[in-house]
């Protein structure tokens, strides 16, 4: 099964850069289709979104479960890598934090399409929550610490608690046309700011 990371089995060769890009394109396409059509969407729909044939998807992912796990892990990894990149490129640590939570909302919305599958009895999904926590809680903590050190937010914020709060706000959006989770998360993140 592929998870977007380098294969470290003995004798396995690292993936070429173009192979990694192609796999990332497939995973992004699958995530998009999962949001609009659910995780049971036909593989041909994912292939069309990615601009490839169905055989290409099956060559990368032998089963639908392999694809679902890979999509989830890929999205977690992309979000984890975005934190330090945003800190390096944003005008302020708070701007990086605000943008990261915007990306986190995108992730949570996609994850809702996977929720039923991820909560199933299939043991292949069990390690995903640990991967989520191991990768994203430290990134959120780094962003919060940087913004607190710059005097932009109150110190002592719990990254796990904040991420759960954002997840809760996003969960309220299901089936609610007048509910704007992104706006509410923006208000939550703005509430972290120190009064000037």
N, C-alpha and C positions, 0 to 999 in steps of 0.2 A: 504494500500500500504506500502511496506517496503522500507526504504531508508538506511538501514544499521545501523541506530541509534536505541537506545533502545526505545521500545514502552512506551510512557508515558501516555497512556489513563488510566483513573481510572479503577482499577481492573486488568489491563494488567500486566502480569509477564514479567520481563526482559528475553531476549533470553539467552539460555545456550551458553557457549563458543563454543561447537561443532556446534550448530545451526548457530552461527555467522560465523564460519569458512566455513560451507557448503554454506551459502548464498554468502560469499565473493568469493568462488570458482565458483559459478554459474555466478556471476556478472563479474568476470574476463574472464570467457569463453565467455559470451555474448559480452563483449567488443572486444575480439579477433575476433569473428565471424563478428561483425559489421564492423570492419576495412576491412576484406577480402571480405565479401559478402553483406554488407549493412544491414541496420536495418530491411529490409523486409525478411532477411534470414529465412528459415524454422526453427521453434522451435526445430525440431529433430536435426538440425545441431548444435545448441547451446547445446542441451542435450548430443550429442555425444562428443563435445569438453569438456564438464564438466564431462563426464563419468557417467551420470545419465539418467533416463527415462524422457520422456516429461512430465509425470504426476508430477514429482518432481518440474519442473519449474512452471507448472500451480498452484501447491500448494503454492509456494512462491509468484508468480506474476499472478494475475487473468487476466491481459490484457497485450498486447504488450507495450502499453503506460506505464503501471506500471513498466515493465522491463526496458524500455528506461530511465525513470526518475531515477530508482534505480541505473542503470549503471552509469549514469552521476554523481549523488550525491556521489556514492561510490568512483569514480575516483577522484573527487574533494577532498573528505575527506582523501583519501590515500595520495594525494599530499600535502595537508595541514599538515598532521601528519609527513610527511617526512622532512619538513623544520627543525623543532627543533631537530629531531633525527639526521639529517645530521650535524647540528651545534655541537651537543654533540659528534659525532663520527669521524668527519673529522679532519685532521691535522691543517687546517686553516679555518677561515670563508669564504675565497674566494673559497677554494676547495668545501665547502658545497654549496655555491651559484652556482658554476659551475655545480655541480652534480644535484642540484635541477632544474636548467634550462634544463638539459638533460632530466630529468623526465617530466618537463613541456612540452617539445617537444613531448614526447610520448603521453601525455594527449591530446595535440592539434591535433595530427594526428588521434587519436581515435575519438575526437570530430568532426572532419571533416566528418566522417561516419555518425554522428548524425545530421549534420548541417541542412539538409532539413527538418527533423522532428522537430527540435528545433525551426525553423523559421516558422512553420506552425501556423494555427489559433487556434490550440487546446490549451485552457487555462491551461491545466495541466502542460504545459511546461513553463509557464510564470515565476514562482519563481526560475527557475534554474539559470538564469544569476545573480540574487541577491545572491543566495547561493554561486556561483562562486566568486563574488566580496567579499562577507563577509568573506569567508574562505581563499582565496588565496592572496588577496592584503596585508593583515597584515603579512602573512608569508613571502612574498617576501620583504616587508619593513624590517622585522626583520633580514633577511639574508643580505640585503644591508647595514643596519645600523651596523651590526656586522663586516662586511668586511671593512666598512668605518672607524669604531672605531679602527680596527687593522691596519689602514693605508694602506690597500691593494687596495682599490678602491677610486675614487674621491667621496666625500660626496655630498649629495643633489640630488641623483638619485630618480626619480619618479617611484615607483613600478608599478603603473597602466600603465604608458606610456611604460615602458620597456616590460611589459607583452603583451601589444598591439603590440609592435614592433616585438616581437617573434612570435606572432600569424600571423602577416602579412608575415613574412619570411616563415612560415610554409605553409601558404595558397598558396604561389607561387609554391609549390612543386607538386600540383595536376596535374597528367598526364605528368609530366616532368621527363623523365628518367635521364637526366644529371643534374638535380637540386638537390643539397644536402642541405636540410634545416638544418639538424643537424650541418653541418660544418659551415654554415653561422651564425647560432645562437652562435656557439662557438666563431666565430670571434667577434660578437657583445658583448658577455660577456667578452671576452679578452680585448676589447676596453675600458671597465670600469676601467681597472687596472691603477694604478698610475705608471708614469714613474719612474724608479729607477735610 
